[in-house]
């Protein structure tokens, strides 16, 4: 069948919306592509759009089999996504910006052609969500699972093992379940490939979901066994093999074998392709109504409203920037230069300060204070960002990390507690995000407070504060930090927000 004139008109409208969408949200789309370039975990993202086009082409006959209708009611959903994108932009949450921008594509399909065509092309349209670089939040959990499986395997094979967080020690050497060993790239690749395979191979939705669940479970289990195997190879070879970059190569080979095995086993339950359906007599369908120019103008305004509002609210802060000299703390406590091997690094902070303070009654009890201050924020320079590092894992072992709270002078303080260790000492670290009149360790709550601060005052100032002390005696270290916050916390806050 051939495209009618109204079909061509609807395609032109959709193309117009897509071009406007791409121009309006160019920065967000660029951030997605940048993730593909810098992270092997999401390098498959370049393939998602071509796969979607291919799947649409396979079902192209369905375009003529369903009635199509311009549906402005879905402008409400588009408006919601634009608002959500704006909120995420104001508080610089890239993943929500990226997700909402990709979600606008299915909504534009709904607007231009209606829900019946959307349903007919449901999978090819929704597969576009695999283009969102989502999943890094799973890394700590996957590291824990990998460590658990590795240790369990070592125990079952009778190898003495000492397990401390992500660090595993056996008689022949020490191992760390690093981020690269979490298996996140295998999991995401397996899910994307497995979902596509299930759609093309099975007609039963039950079979599809079972296979997709297997594609989630298999790489997690396989990655744990891979880590165990690497430790065994290193142990049996007296640490000559599988200790460097070669163990990553082994990982991809192992993953390839796992995926091939999954697909091979899945082929035994493959369904026969659905019989091709004859085209419906679309002459009985109501004629496609080209929307009024005023309706098209509404879509244009919606797609432009988010970026314009974000630009207006991200105007620079012209207030003077504090120097963070720790004047108030230095008036009460003797200080000296920072000599700690632990050194946080918050990217693009306007000011970073490192200083050591001593209690007057005991000069051996030193408190190291770090502050990173942000006068303005934007997607390239933000307080809450995964690139900011509290601990350099090449220099220190992060023994434990947890969120704590305590009440000091009637105020409940929420902070993150880390215990770290290097070759010389063990340290206790308490850290938190600090905004004017608000401090918390929960990144999501801080982001929401930043949004409220921006709306009320038009500013996005903020800081990250960390205090540390030696922790040979953990209880004494906790008491030392609590005493510091009780007696000198107000002075520290004044130094941060003068």
C-alpha positions as CSV (number, residue, x, y, z in Angstrom):
1,X,0.0,0.0,0.0
2,X,1.0,3.6,-0.6
3,X,1.0,6.6,1.7
4,X,-2.0,8.8,1.2
5,X,-1.7,12.6,1.2
6,X,-3.0,12.8,4.8
7,X,-0.4,10.1,5.8
8,X,2.3,12.2,4.3
9,X,0.9,15.3,6.1
10,X,1.0,13.5,9.5
11,X,4.6,12.3,8.8
12,X,5.6,15.9,8.1
13,X,4.0,17.1,11.4
14,X,5.8,14.4,13.3
15,X,9.1,15.3,11.6
16,X,8.5,18.9,12.5
17,X,7.9,18.0,16.2
18,X,11.0,15.8,16.3
19,X,13.2,18.6,14.8
20,X,11.8,21.1,17.3
21,X,12.3,18.6,20.1
22,X,15.9,17.9,19.1
23,X,16.7,21.7,18.9
24,X,15.0,22.5,22.2
25,X,16.7,19.8,24.2
26,X,20.0,19.7,22.4
27,X,22.0,20.0,25.6
28,X,20.3,17.0,27.2
29,X,20.7,14.9,24.0
30,X,24.3,15.9,23.9
31,X,24.8,14.7,27.5
32,X,23.3,11.3,26.5
33,X,25.8,11.0,23.6
34,X,28.6,12.1,25.9
35,X,27.8,9.2,28.2
36,X,28.0,6.8,25.3
37,X,31.5,8.2,24.5
38,X,32.9,8.2,28.0
39,X,31.4,5.0,29.4
40,X,31.7,1.5,28.0
41,X,28.6,0.6,30.0
42,X,26.4,2.6,27.7
43,X,28.4,2.3,24.4
44,X,25.5,0.1,23.1
45,X,23.3,3.2,23.1
46,X,24.4,4.1,19.6
47,X,22.6,1.0,18.4
48,X,19.3,1.6,20.0
49,X,17.9,4.1,17.5
50,X,18.8,2.0,14.4
51,X,17.2,-1.0,16.1
52,X,14.0,0.9,16.7
53,X,14.0,2.0,13.0
54,X,14.5,-1.6,11.9
55,X,11.7,-2.9,14.2
56,X,9.3,-0.2,12.8
57,X,10.2,-1.2,9.3
58,X,9.4,-4.9,10.1
59,X,5.9,-3.8,11.2
60,X,5.4,-1.1,8.6
61,X,2.3,-2.8,7.2
62,X,0.6,-2.1,10.6
63,X,0.7,1.6,9.7
64,X,-2.1,1.0,7.3
65,X,-4.0,-1.4,9.5
66,X,-5.1,1.0,12.3
67,X,-7.0,4.3,12.3
68,X,-4.9,7.3,12.9
69,X,-6.0,10.4,14.7
70,X,-4.3,13.6,15.9
71,X,-4.9,13.5,19.7
72,X,-4.2,16.9,21.4
73,X,-5.4,15.4,24.8
74,X,-1.8,13.9,25.1
75,X,-0.5,17.5,25.2
76,X,-1.2,17.1,29.0
77,X,1.3,14.3,29.2
78,X,3.8,16.3,27.1
79,X,3.3,19.3,29.4
80,X,4.0,17.1,32.5
81,X,7.2,15.8,30.9
82,X,8.3,19.3,30.1
83,X,7.6,20.4,33.7
84,X,9.5,17.4,35.1
85,X,12.4,18.2,32.7
86,X,12.5,21.8,34.0
87,X,12.5,20.7,37.6
88,X,15.4,18.2,36.9
89,X,17.2,21.0,35.0
90,X,16.9,23.4,37.9
91,X,18.4,21.0,40.3
92,X,20.8,19.4,37.7
93,X,19.6,15.8,37.8
94,X,20.9,14.6,34.5
95,X,19.3,11.2,34.5
96,X,15.7,12.6,35.0
97,X,16.4,15.2,32.2
98,X,17.6,12.4,29.9
99,X,14.7,10.1,30.8
100,X,12.0,12.7,30.2
101,X,13.5,13.9,26.9
102,X,13.5,10.3,25.6
103,X,10.0,9.8,27.0
104,X,8.7,12.7,24.8
105,X,9.2,10.6,21.6
106,X,6.4,8.1,22.5
107,X,4.2,11.0,23.6
108,X,4.7,12.8,20.3
109,X,3.7,9.6,18.5
110,X,0.5,9.5,20.7
111,X,-0.2,13.2,19.8
112,X,0.3,12.9,16.1
113,X,-1.3,9.4,15.4
114,X,-3.2,8.4,18.5
115,X,-3.2,5.5,20.9
116,X,-4.2,2.8,18.4
117,X,-1.1,3.2,16.2
118,X,1.0,3.6,19.4
119,X,-0.3,0.2,20.6
120,X,0.4,-1.4,17.2
121,X,4.0,-0.2,17.4
122,X,4.3,-0.5,21.1
123,X,7.6,-2.4,21.4
124,X,9.5,-0.6,18.6
125,X,8.6,2.7,20.2
126,X,9.3,1.8,23.8
127,X,12.6,0.1,23.0
128,X,13.9,3.7,22.6
129,X,14.1,3.8,26.5
130,X,17.3,1.6,26.3
131,X,18.9,4.8,24.9
132,X,18.8,6.3,28.3
133,X,22.1,5.8,30.1
134,X,20.5,4.5,33.3
135,X,21.7,1.9,35.8
136,X,24.8,3.2,37.5
137,X,22.9,3.5,40.8
138,X,22.9,-0.3,40.8
139,X,26.7,-0.5,41.0
140,X,27.2,-0.6,44.8
141,X,24.5,-3.4,45.1
142,X,26.1,-5.4,42.3
143,X,29.5,-5.0,43.9
144,X,28.1,-6.4,47.2
145,X,26.5,-9.4,45.3
146,X,29.7,-10.1,43.4
147,X,31.7,-10.0,46.6
148,X,29.3,-12.4,48.3
149,X,29.3,-14.9,45.5
150,X,33.1,-14.8,45.3
151,X,33.5,-15.3,49.0
152,X,30.9,-18.1,49.1
153,X,32.8,-19.9,46.3
154,X,36.1,-19.5,48.1
155,X,34.6,-20.9,51.3
156,X,33.1,-23.9,49.5
157,X,36.4,-24.7,47.9
158,X,38.2,-24.6,51.2
159,X,40.4,-21.5,50.6
160,X,40.8,-19.4,53.8
161,X,39.3,-16.0,53.1
162,X,39.0,-12.7,55.1
163,X,36.1,-10.5,53.8
164,X,35.8,-6.9,54.6
165,X,33.2,-4.9,52.6
166,X,34.5,-5.0,49.0
167,X,37.9,-6.3,50.0
168,X,38.7,-10.0,49.9
169,X,42.0,-11.4,51.2
170,X,43.3,-14.9,50.7
171,X,46.7,-16.4,51.6
172,X,48.1,-15.6,48.1
173,X,46.9,-12.0,47.9
174,X,44.3,-9.2,48.3
175,X,41.5,-8.4,45.9
176,X,39.0,-5.6,45.6
177,X,35.6,-5.8,43.9
178,X,36.0,-2.5,42.0
179,X,33.4,-0.6,40.0
180,X,34.6,-2.2,36.8
181,X,34.0,-5.6,38.5
182,X,30.4,-4.9,39.4
183,X,29.1,-6.4,36.2
184,X,26.8,-3.4,35.4
185,X,27.9,-3.3,31.8
186,X,27.2,-7.1,31.4
187,X,23.8,-6.6,33.0
188,X,22.6,-3.7,30.9
189,X,23.9,-5.2,27.7
190,X,22.2,-8.5,28.5
191,X,18.9,-6.8,29.3
192,X,19.0,-4.8,26.1
193,X,19.9,-7.8,23.9
194,X,17.7,-10.2,25.8
195,X,14.6,-8.0,25.5
196,X,15.1,-7.7,21.7
197,X,15.7,-11.4,21.4
198,X,12.6,-12.2,23.4
199,X,10.4,-9.9,21.2
200,X,11.7,-11.4,18.0
201,X,11.7,-15.0,19.1
202,X,8.5,-15.5,21.1
203,X,4.9,-14.6,20.6
204,X,3.8,-15.5,24.1
205,X,4.2,-12.6,26.6
206,X,4.8,-15.1,29.4
207,X,7.8,-16.6,27.5
208,X,9.1,-13.1,26.8
209,X,9.0,-12.1,30.5
210,X,10.6,-15.3,31.7
211,X,13.4,-14.9,29.2
212,X,14.0,-11.3,30.2
213,X,14.1,-12.2,33.8
214,X,16.7,-14.9,33.0
215,X,18.7,-12.2,31.1
216,X,18.8,-10.2,34.4
217,X,19.6,-13.1,36.7
218,X,22.2,-14.8,34.5
219,X,24.7,-12.0,34.1
220,X,24.6,-11.2,37.9
221,X,25.3,-14.8,38.8
222,X,27.8,-15.2,36.0
223,X,29.7,-12.1,37.1
224,X,30.0,-13.5,40.6
225,X,31.3,-16.7,39.2
226,X,33.7,-14.8,36.9
227,X,35.1,-12.9,39.9
228,X,35.5,-16.1,41.8
229,X,37.3,-17.6,38.8
230,X,39.7,-14.7,38.5
231,X,40.6,-15.1,42.2
232,X,41.1,-18.8,41.7
233,X,43.3,-18.3,38.6
234,X,45.4,-15.6,40.4
235,X,45.7,-17.9,43.4
236,X,46.8,-21.0,41.4
237,X,49.2,-19.0,39.3
238,X,50.8,-17.4,42.3
239,X,49.3,-14.0,41.3
240,X,50.9,-14.1,37.8
241,X,47.6,-14.2,35.8
242,X,44.2,-12.5,36.0
243,X,45.5,-9.6,38.2
244,X,45.7,-6.8,35.6
245,X,43.8,-5.8,32.5
246,X,43.6,-9.3,31.3
247,X,40.8,-10.2,33.8
248,X,38.6,-7.6,32.0
249,X,39.2,-9.4,28.8
250,X,38.3,-12.7,30.4
251,X,35.1,-11.0,31.6
252,X,33.9,-10.1,28.1
253,X,34.8,-13.6,26.8
254,X,32.9,-15.1,29.7
255,X,29.9,-12.8,29.1
256,X,29.9,-13.7,25.4
257,X,29.7,-17.4,26.3
258,X,26.9,-16.7,28.8
259,X,24.8,-14.7,26.3
260,X,25.3,-17.2,23.5
261,X,24.3,-20.1,25.9
262,X,21.1,-18.1,26.9
263,X,20.1,-17.5,23.3
264,X,20.9,-21.1,22.3
265,X,18.8,-22.5,25.1
266,X,16.0,-20.0,24.4
267,X,15.8,-21.1,20.8
268,X,14.4,-24.4,21.8
269,X,11.2,-22.7,22.9
270,X,11.0,-20.3,20.0
271,X,7.5,-19.7,18.6
272,X,6.6,-19.7,15.0
273,X,6.4,-16.3,13.4
274,X,2.9,-14.9,13.5
275,X,1.1,-15.2,10.1
276,X,1.1,-12.0,8.1
277,X,-2.2,-10.3,8.4
278,X,-3.9,-8.8,5.4
279,X,-4.2,-5.1,5.3
280,X,-7.4,-3.6,6.7
281,X,-9.7,-1.7,4.5
282,X,-8.6,1.7,5.6
283,X,-11.2,3.3,3.4
284,X,-13.6,2.7,6.3
285,X,-11.4,4.7,8.7
286,X,-12.3,8.2,9.5
287,X,-10.2,10.6,7.5
288,X,-7.1,11.9,9.3
289,X,-7.8,15.5,10.4
290,X,-4.8,17.8,10.0
291,X,-4.6,19.9,13.2
292,X,-5.4,23.6,13.3
293,X,-2.3,25.8,13.3
294,X,-3.2,27.0,16.8
295,X,-2.9,23.5,18.1
296,X,0.5,23.1,16.4
297,X,1.5,26.4,18.0
298,X,0.7,24.9,21.4
299,X,3.1,22.0,20.8
300,X,5.8,24.5,19.8
301,X,5.3,26.5,22.9
302,X,5.4,23.4,25.1
303,X,8.6,22.2,23.6
304,X,10.2,25.6,24.0
305,X,8.9,26.5,27.4
306,X,11.2,24.2,29.4
307,X,14.6,25.3,28.0
308,X,13.6,29.0,28.1
309,X,12.4,28.8,31.7
310,X,15.6,26.9,32.7
311,X,17.8,29.6,31.0
312,X,15.9,32.4,32.8
313,X,16.2,30.7,36.2
314,X,19.9,29.9,35.8
315,X,21.1,33.5,35.6
316,X,24.4,34.0,37.4
317,X,24.6,34.8,41.1
318,X,26.1,38.3,41.5
319,X,26.5,38.2,45.3
320,X,30.1,38.4,46.5
321,X,31.7,34.9,47.0
322,X,33.1,34.0,50.5
323,X,36.8,33.2,50.8
324,X,36.3,30.4,53.3
325,X,39.3,31.3,55.5
326,X,37.9,29.4,58.6
327,X,38.2,32.7,60.5
328,X,35.6,31.7,63.1
329,X,37.0,28.3,63.8
330,X,40.6,29.6,63.9
331,X,39.6,32.1,66.7
332,X,38.6,29.1,68.9
333,X,40.9,26.3,67.9
334,X,44.6,26.3,66.9
335,X,45.1,25.1,63.3
336,X,47.8,23.9,61.0
337,X,48.2,23.0,57.4
338,X,46.6,19.8,56.0
339,X,48.9,16.8,55.9
340,X,46.3,14.0,55.7
341,X,46.7,11.5,52.8
342,X,42.9,11.5,52.6
343,X,41.9,14.4,50.4
344,X,38.4,14.9,48.9
345,X,38.0,16.4,45.5
346,X,34.8,18.1,44.3
347,X,35.0,19.0,40.7
348,X,34.6,22.6,39.5
349,X,33.9,23.9,43.1
350,X,34.4,27.6,43.3
351,X,36.4,27.2,46.5
352,X,38.0,24.2,48.2
353,X,39.6,24.4,51.6
354,X,41.6,21.9,53.6
355,X,42.6,22.6,57.2
356,X,43.5,20.7,60.4
357,X,42.4,21.8,63.9
358,X,43.4,20.6,67.3
359,X,41.5,20.6,70.6
360,X,43.2,22.9,73.1
361,X,43.1,20.3,75.9
362,X,44.7,17.6,73.8
363,X,46.8,18.5,70.8
364,X,47.0,14.8,69.7
365,X,43.3,14.9,68.9
366,X,43.3,16.4,65.5
367,X,40.2,17.2,63.4
368,X,40.7,17.6,59.7
369,X,38.1,19.8,58.0
370,X,37.3,20.0,54.3
371,X,34.9,22.3,52.6
372,X,33.9,22.6,48.9
373,X,31.8,25.7,48.2
374,X,29.6,26.3,45.1
375,X,28.6,29.9,44.4
376,X,26.7,29.1,41.2
377,X,25.6,25.7,39.8
378,X,24.9,24.4,36.3
379,X,25.0,20.9,34.7
380,X,28.8,21.2,34.3
381,X,29.3,22.5,37.9
382,X,27.1,21.0,40.6
383,X,27.3,20.2,44.2
384,X,25.6,16.9,44.0
385,X,27.4,14.9,41.3
386,X,28.7,11.4,41.0
387,X,32.1,12.7,39.7
388,X,32.8,14.4,43.0
389,X,34.9,12.2,45.2
390,X,35.1,12.0,49.0
391,X,37.6,9.2,49.0
392,X,40.3,8.3,46.5
393,X,40.0,4.5,46.4
394,X,43.4,4.2,44.9
395,X,44.9,5.5,48.2
396,X,42.4,4.3,50.8
397,X,40.1,1.3,51.4
398,X,36.5,2.4,52.1
399,X,35.8,-0.1,54.9
400,X,32.2,1.0,55.5
401,X,29.7,3.7,54.5
402,X,26.4,4.4,56.2
403,X,24.0,7.3,56.9
404,X,23.7,8.3,60.6
405,X,21.9,11.0,62.6
406,X,22.4,12.5,66.0
407,X,20.8,15.4,67.9
408,X,23.1,18.2,69.0
409,X,21.7,21.3,70.8
410,X,18.2,20.3,69.8
411,X,19.0,20.0,66.1
412,X,19.0,16.6,64.3
413,X,22.0,16.3,62.1
414,X,22.0,13.8,59.2
415,X,25.4,12.8,58.0
416,X,27.3,10.1,56.1
417,X,29.8,8.1,58.1
418,X,32.8,6.5,56.3
419,X,35.5,4.4,57.8
420,X,38.6,4.4,55.6
421,X,42.1,2.9,56.0
422,X,45.5,3.3,54.3
423,X,48.9,1.8,55.2
424,X,49.3,4.2,58.1
425,X,46.0,4.6,59.9
426,X,42.3,4.2,60.0
427,X,40.1,7.3,59.9
428,X,36.5,8.1,60.7
429,X,34.8,10.6,58.4
430,X,31.5,12.4,58.9
431,X,30.2,14.4,55.9
432,X,27.1,16.3,54.7
433,X,25.8,18.7,52.1
434,X,25.2,22.2,53.6
435,X,22.8,24.8,52.2
436,X,21.8,28.1,53.9
437,X,20.0,27.0,57.1
438,X,19.9,23.3,56.0
439,X,22.2,20.4,56.1
440,X,21.7,16.7,55.2
441,X,23.5,13.7,53.7
442,X,20.7,12.6,51.5
443,X,21.4,13.8,48.0
444,X,17.8,13.6,46.9
445,X,16.6,15.8,49.7
446,X,19.4,18.2,49.1
447,X,18.4,18.5,45.5
448,X,14.8,19.2,46.4
449,X,15.9,21.9,48.9
450,X,18.2,23.4,46.2
451,X,15.1,23.7,43.9
452,X,13.1,25.4,46.7
453,X,16.0,27.8,47.4
454,X,16.3,28.6,43.7
455,X,12.6,29.3,43.4
456,X,12.4,31.5,46.6
457,X,15.7,33.3,46.3
458,X,17.0,32.7,42.7
459,X,20.3,31.3,44.1
460,X,21.9,27.9,44.2
461,X,24.7,28.3,46.7
462,X,25.8,25.2,48.6
463,X,28.7,23.4,50.1
464,X,30.0,20.0,51.0
465,X,31.6,19.6,54.5
466,X,33.6,16.7,55.8
467,X,35.3,16.3,59.1
468,X,37.7,13.5,59.9
469,X,39.8,12.1,62.8
470,X,42.1,9.1,63.4
471,X,40.1,6.1,64.5
472,X,42.3,3.5,66.1
473,X,39.7,3.6,68.9
474,X,36.4,4.0,67.1
475,X,34.4,5.0,70.1
476,X,36.8,7.7,71.0
477,X,36.9,8.9,67.4
478,X,33.1,9.2,67.3
479,X,33.1,11.2,70.6
480,X,35.8,13.5,69.3
481,X,33.8,14.4,66.2
482,X,30.6,14.8,68.2
483,X,32.3,17.1,70.6
484,X,33.7,19.1,67.6
485,X,30.2,19.6,66.1
486,X,28.7,20.4,69.5
487,X,31.2,23.1,70.5
488,X,32.3,24.4,67.1
489,X,29.6,23.5,64.6
490,X,28.1,27.0,64.6
491,X,31.5,28.5,63.9
492,X,32.0,26.1,61.0
493,X,28.6,27.0,59.5
494,X,29.5,30.7,59.8
495,X,32.7,30.1,57.9
496,X,30.8,28.3,55.1
497,X,28.0,30.9,54.7
498,X,29.4,34.2,55.9
